Amino acid sequence: MVKSAAEIVEEFLSDDAKRWGKLASEVNWRRLELLLLREILLELKKLNQSKLTSSP
């Protein structure tokens, strides 16, 4: 099952030191940043398209 960006971020949002240890890997951190950026860009694209179709 594919996780959404929000679900992936949830794994890192914890006070548990073990979970923060995941960020020790620079590769994992960069991957997370790219996933979040992609999700943001997709949402902006959807908003822009809906704005274009609803304007007169």
Secondary structure, DSSP 8 states (H G I E B T S, - for coil): ----HHHHHHHH--S-HHHHGGGG-HHHHHHHHHHHHHHHHHHHHHHHHHHHHH--
